[in-house]
Amino acid sequence: MPPLDRRGHLWDTYRVQQLIAPMKTTYRFGLGLAAWMICAAALSAPFAYVPNEKSGTISIIDTATDQITGEIKAGDKPRGIAITPDARFIYVSDQPNRAVNVIDVAKQAIISKVELGESPEGVGISADGKWVVVAVEESNSVAFIDTATNKLALNLKVKGKNPEHAVFSPDGKWLYVSAEEGDVVDIIDGRARKQITSITLGQRPRGIGFLPDSSRAYVAAEEAHTVYSIDTAKQTVLKVIKAGQRANGIAVRPDGKRVYVSNGTDGTVSVIDTADDSVIATIPVGRRPWNMAITPDGKKLYVANGRSNSVSVIDTQTNAKVTDVTVGELPWGVVIR
């Protein structure tokens, strides 16, 4: 069996050779084997994990090669997904079973299940990895899971109806929850775990993203075909940005200079320049693009195309699609660590 990397995935032979070649000389001059192995692992590209709700699986994409490296059984209908900062555990909602499944990445298997209310949807995680949050549609609540115990610590009712996504700001101060049928984003104090206010937006708010400094949030409203730029200090809308038809998922580049929104009906991704919150490019992808994720270096955006059973890979420097990766049926989103 080929060796495993630090996340438990099979190494691609080509990648191993490319890592070994430049290090052979260094190794001969005294670099210990353990230190060399740590360096090699550190140079590996991250993996993208894609929940396929109809297949009941998570596809694993090597972002260095954009090839599928494996598949994990993830429940009957996996949708919302989050991964811990150390990349050891994945949390994925499983709607029919009213639970969140906890997956050990190295074992590529479910190791625990956290029972929740009906129809758990979007899953988020705090930057420190201590809390996983789940938007639970039917109970109009957000579930807080303590990752130290994998136990439900709190089920917080929100004012908006049918919560879809729950996303922490990078500084942990805020938790934003989009309410599909309430046309609002509910705002929760991330540390006190209490709702403080709501902001009325356009019809059917969905994806949420924050700038790295947490100063602004961006929320897509699907049936309003718009994105709302929100000042998080004042909790007010700064600008309403016209996007494509059925604006849905949101991803933010790590440097905060660009925000990406998927447009479900159009089959495109709009690129927003955060300097003035204007759309500067529109990129064709697959059918029914949904949720997205971007690599830590900000160079590649991965877009789940629900009706194409694929993930489109976008070069963020050129704003062009470079390839499509075939995954399972009805991919719902992407997480990268």
PyMOL commands that set and color helices and strands:
alter all, ss='L'
color gray80, all
select helices_A, chain A and resi 13-28+33-42+95-97
alter helices_A, ss='H'
color red, helices_A
select strands_A, chain A and resi 47-52+57-62+67-73+78-83+89-94+99-104+109-115+120-125+131-136+141-146+151-157+163-168+174-179+184-189+194-200+205-210+216-221+226-231+236-242+247-252+258-263+268-273+278-284+289-294+300-305+310-315+320-326+335-336
alter strands_A, ss='S'
color yellow, strands_A
deselect
rebuild
show_as cartoon
